[in-house]
């Protein structure tokens, strides 16, 4: 399987980064073709400066990420949940790469055509809030499933969240078990 890992935390020393890198390494060990987009190292303009009114100048990095998305069968997203959303650098990557004519096409009858059909994704997150909080007050993962990935034709398999990071429930053992759980999804 051709897997694309998108590491969406801007800090290379984060728990999210460690989790994504473990997943990447386990996928390689299992014989998958694996590519990595590491937003802690990426250099691109994450701001969609004109909305979709005007096309921004092409950037090699954006074109590179689009080529990785095109080639992938499965995409694994890793990011923390901050203010009930993904980090701004990841939102910027989505804005710049999942564009009209690449991931979807507007139709004259007011509908749209999904251009990334046949791909699957998993989402692995961490958050300071407890897991039930997002289900109760608005689920960031539901937005990803229906309004981001689903809009483009990517089928979301499963979402995994490690909530209560940094509180009295948190421990190295708990984090290690979560990292192992995320990597174990490669064996299903």
N, C-alpha and C positions, 0 to 999 in steps of 0.2 A: 504494500500500500504506500502511496505517496502522501506523506503527512507534512503539513505546515504548522509549525509551532509559532504562535504570536505571543511574545512576552511583553505585556503591556504596562509594566511598572517602570517609571523613570529612574529608579534607584537600582544600580547593579548589585548592591549589598542587601537587597530586600528578601524577605521570605518568599514572596511571589517569584522573584528571579530564580532563587534556589529550586523552587518547585518546578518551574518551567525547564530549567537546565537538567534536572533529574529525569523528567519525562522525555526530553530530547535524547538524552544518553541511553535510557532504557529502550526507546523506540529504535535507535540505531543498533543496539545489542540484539534486538529481536529481528533484525534484518530488513526493517522498513527503510525506504528512501525518505530522509527527513531534511527539511529546510527550516531555518530559524530566522524570524524577524525579531530582533531584540531592540525594543524601544528605549532601553537605557543607553544605547550606543548610536541609535539612528540619527542621521542629520538630514532633516527635511523641514519644509515649512508646513506645520500642521494646521494652519489657518486657511479655510476656504474663503479667500478674500473677496470674491464677487458672488458668493452663493453659486447658483447654477446659471446666472444671467450671462456670464462671460467665462470662457475657458481660461484657466490659469496657464502660464507657461509650463511646458512639460518639464518634469524633474526626473532625472535618471532613477532616483531611489523609488519614487512612486511607480514608475513603469516597471522597475524590478519587482516590487511587491505585487503588482498586478500579474506579472508573469508567474510568480510563485503561486498565487491564488489559482490562476488558470490551470497550472500543472497539478495542483493538489487534488487528492480524493477526499481528504479529511483535514480539517483545520482545528487545532487545539488552542483556545484562547486562555491566557492566564492574566488575571488582573485583580487588584484590590478594589473593593467598593468604597468610594469616597463620596460623601454627600449624595448617596443613593444612585451613584452612576460610576462609570469607568473613569480613569484618569484622563485629563484633557489631551495628553499626547496620543492616547489610543483613540479617543473620539476624533481627533484630527486625522489620524491614519484612516479611519473609516470614511470620514468626509472626503478625503483626497483620493482614496482608492476605489471605493464602492460607488462609482460614478455612473451617470447615464451613458449608455452605449457600451459599458463594460459589464456592469452587474445587473442592469435592468434597462428597459426601453419603454418610454412613454408611448402609448398608442393614441391615435386620433379620437377613438371613442371614449377616452377618459380612463381607460384601464392601463395596466402596464404588463410588460412581458418580462418574466424572470429569466435572466441569462446565465445563472450559475447553478442550474438544476443538476442533480446527480451528486452533488457534494454533501458531505456531512460535517458536523462540528460538535465539539464538546466544549463546555466552559468551566473553568476552574477558578474560583474566586476566594478571597478572604475578606473579612470585615470585622470592624470593632463591635458592631451591633450584633445581637443574637440573630440566628437564622430566622426565627419566627417573625421578627420585626419587619423584614422585607415582604413577607407574605401578607402580613396584616396591613401594611401602609403603602403598598405599591411595590411591585416586584421588578427590579431592574432586569432580572433574567427573563421575565415574560416579555419585556420590551425588546430584548435581544432576539428572542425566539420568533416573535411575530413581526416586529417593525424594522428589524435590521437584517438578520440572516434570512428569515422567511420571505421578506420582501424581494430578496435577490434569488431565491430558490434553494438556499442552503438549508438542509434539514438538521435541526438541532437534536442530537441524540439525548444528551443528558447535561445537567448543570450540577456542579458540586460546589458547596460553599463551606468554608471553615469560619464560622462566626465566633464572636466573643474573643477575638484576638486581643491580647494585652490585658485581659481582666483576670480574676482569680481562677478561672477555669483553664486558662492557657498554660501550656507547659511544653517543653521540648519533646517529650514523649507524644503528646497530642499532635503536635505539628509533624513529627516524623511519621506517625500513622496516617495522617492526611496526605503527605507526600507519597507514601507507599500506595495508598488508595487511588490516588490520581494516576500513578504509573501502572497500576493493575488494570486500568481500563483498556490498556493496549492489548491485553490478553483475552479480551472477550470475543 
